[in-house]
Amino acid sequence: MEKLFNTDWNLLLQLALPMVLLAGLGMSLLLCSAFFPRDRPKIFLGVLLLAILGILFYTWMQWRVVVPLSQEMLLFDRFSYSLDLIVLVTLLIVLLLCSKYVSAEGTRSSEVYALFLFAVVGMMLIHHGADLIVIFLGIEIMSLSSYILTGSRRGIIRSYEAAMKYFILGSFASCFLLYGIALAYGVTGSTSLASLQSLSLAADTSGNTVLLTMSVAFLLVGLGFKIAAVPFHLWAPDVYEGAPTPVTAFMAAGVKTAAFAALLRIVLALGHLPQIPWIPVLWILSALTMTIGNLVALRQTHIKRLLAYSSVAHAGYLLVGVTAALQNNTLSDATLGGVVFYLFAYSLMTLGAFGVVVAMGHRGEQVEELSDFSGLSQRHPFLAAALTVFLLSMAGIPATIGFAGKFYLFAGAVEAGFYGLTILAVLNSVISVYYYFAPIIKMYFQPPRGYELPPLSYPLLAAVFLCLFTVLYLGIFPSDLFLMARESVKELIF
């Protein structure tokens, strides 16, 4: 209670203002939905875009001036604000993509937009969590919003099935997380990351080895589900396929970023525990995730399932960076900076690809098969060119942000001495070229099939163009973003 009264509430409000504003916006939208029967999607979208741009600018300014500070349950450093910037950019692009989805599905825009805002508030709680309970709370807020959004396609049984599967498996993952937190509390008497880090640095854990090992194992299982790492990835293809495409894009980019933030906080806090075989576990997890993700993707003919397994493979690449960062702390700046850079790169590539899939939809129907992309270069050259760039970037072709991201990740792994894991990652990147080229071949070398594309909305075109420009520009000039990513982890609290 004494700590509560000693908290500088003005400072806390200033530091956490983006979360407060987003939560306030979400509640305001729900009130509008309750008291105003007529939906106003264009007005809501315009106000939200302006508000999010303002929050983005404020978060950027906080990143520039913030001094690392821990406020009991929350912490504020450049690492957390850089992740905030990633999910805010994700939210901005997803809202632009939603303009077509909301009008086609007949869903109330205020409810959909509010759920996206609440999910981002949960993500920010994860980014700023200095306590396992706060991180768990953020995961639950993010997850509950995602479950509802997954099932928001009215009258579509597959959407309801995806939401139910996501909810049931997500609940099991939450149980693992909660039990892991309980065991950590049993060992330390606290759920604070600072207490766990002190225990890790002291390395005096005689008598608590079994409990700590079980705690870490349960936490890794829970977070492995959220990042869709093998063998906890089986939910991803079905949920990605059944969810509305803008929601799938949001989960693939935003949820994965927040889950990796939680994983990094916990791994860095407990990374010095001698009885936990961190390196072998993460090495195997990374190798299995990227290999199985890429091999299964080779067999996919459904565009969203293909991108789902692609997302699994990219989680494996990110785990390469996490493993390398844990091997040698003197390399953590460059290696962790590579992880942050790749999270941003992956988000842009994924959002752009799903943006094209949204644009291909017709009267509320989603694009299902790769054959639907046949002859797209003749029907809509811009969409074909944009999707080609996004897929080439995911494959790691030079002059795209995907190549730069993989270069920084793999360079960190080589510096840390993980030559075998790096070679495996490069081989997996080569394998991925095959299934990334499958849609490209259909777009440019097969005759047109299906319906004529209707005129695209300006918000949707703006979202695709923004992703396309950023993927190309940062692929050619990646150094500034990488320096920013390195600065983000130089004064990392945990």
Secondary structure by P-SEA (a helix, b strand, c coil): cccccccaaaaaaaaaaaaaaaaaaaaaaaaaaaccccccaaaaaaaaaaaaaaaaaaaaaaaacccccccccccccaaaaaaaaaaaaaaaaaaaaaaaaaaaacccaaaaaaaaaaaaaaaaaaaacccaaaaaaaaaaaaaaaaaaaacccccaaaaaaaaaaaaaaaaaaaaaaaaaaaaaaacccccaaaaaaaaaacccccaaaaaaaaaaaaaaaaaaaacccccccccaaaaaaccaaaaaaaacaaaaaaaaaaaaaaaacccccccaaaaaaaaaaaaaaaaaaaaaaacccaaaaaaaaaaaaaaaaaaaaaaaaacccaaaaaaaaaaaaaaaaaaaaaaaaaaaaaaccccccccccccccccccccaaaaaaaaaaaaaaacccccaaaaaaaaaaaaaaaacaaaaaaaaaaaaaaaccccaaaaaaaccccccccccccccaaaaaaaaaaaaaaaaaaacaaaaaaaaaaaaccccc
